[in-house]
Amino acid sequence: MRIGFIGLGNMGGPMAMHILEAGHTLTVYDTRREVASGHLAKGARWAESPRAVAAASEIVFTSLPGPKEVESVALGEGGILQGAEPGTAYIDLSTNSPTLIRHICEVFREKGVQVLDAPVSGGPIGAQQATLAVMVGGDAAVYQRVKPVLDAIGNKVTHVGAIGCGAIAKLVHNMIGICQQVILAEGFTLGVKAGVDPEALRQAVMGGAVGQGLMLNYMLPNVVFKGDFDTVRFALKLARKDIGLATALGREIDVPLKVASVVEQDHIEALARGWGERDSTVPFALQEERAGVKVRK
C-alpha cells in the first residue's frame, strides 16, 4: 500500500521504519529532514509538506507531540486535508484530545476522508521492537481495512470503540500510570526508610496481589464490572485497618503519604456508611457516585 508518515521522532521514526520494512511504499515528512535519512536510505520518498504526503498516500499516519501539532498538520495550510483524496484514511498515532480528533473526523468526512485515532503505548523501546499496544477508535470497517498496516507497528492492536475512544483509552492509561508512579514513590520511600532493602521490597510487592495484577485481571471484571461489592473476598474494615497502619508508620518515621491519606479518607467515609462488612473494593462505588456513572459491563 502507499503509506504516508508525518513525524519521525523517537516514536514515529521506528514505526515508520517497520511499515517500510513490511513492504509498503512510504512517503515521509518531518520538520527536520535529517531524521528521515535512514528511511530514505531504505527507499522511502521525501515530501515537502503534509499536503504532499497525503497526496501521495492511501493511508496517512501522524505521530506528533500533541493536539496543537495534530490540528496544524491535519487542518492547517499545507496540511493533510488539502492533499488527501476521497477514500484516503488518516490515522493519528499521537496522544491527542478526543474532542479534537472528533472534530477532525467531522471535517475530513465532508471530503470523503476516513479518520481513526490510534494512540500507542510502549515507549521508544516498544516502537523499536514493534511491540506497541495500539488503541484504535473509529469505524470498525476502516479499522479492519488498515489493521494489517497497524500490525507492523504493534503486537497488541485493539479496536476500542467509536472515534475518540482510542484517545480516551490512552489518556486513562497514562493517567493511571502517572498516578501509580506517585503511590510507588510513597510506598518505597516508606518501606526503605522503615528498614527494608529496595530490591527485597520490590520482590515482595511483585510476588503479592499488586504484582500479580489482581485488580486489573480479576477484581475489575469479576467484581466492579458486575457491581458485586457484597461478596466479601477481603473486608473493607480490614483494608481500612491496613492502610491506617501504613499511614501511622509514615507519621512515626516522618514519611509524607499524601495519596495514601486521601485513600484512607475514602475508606473512613465508606465505614461511616456502614460498609465495613462489604468487600474492600466498595470504595470504588464512592467514586462512581461522585462521577455520576457506574462502571458495569
Secondary structure, DSSP 8 states (H G I E B T S, - for coil): -EEEEE--STTHHHHHHHHHHTT-EEEEE-SSGGGGHHHHHTT-EE-SSHHHHHHT-SEEEE--SSHHHHHHHHHSTTSHHHH--TT-EEEE-S---HHHHHHHHHHHHTTT-EEEE--EESHHHHHHHT-EEEEEES-HHHHHHHHHHHTTTEEEEEEEESTTHHHHHHHHHHHHHHHHHHHHHHHHHHHHHTT--HHHHHHHHHHSTTTTTHIIIIIIIIIITTT--SS-SSBHHHHHHHHHHHHHHHHHTT---HHHHHHHHHHHHHHHTT-TTSBTTTHHHHHHHHHT-----
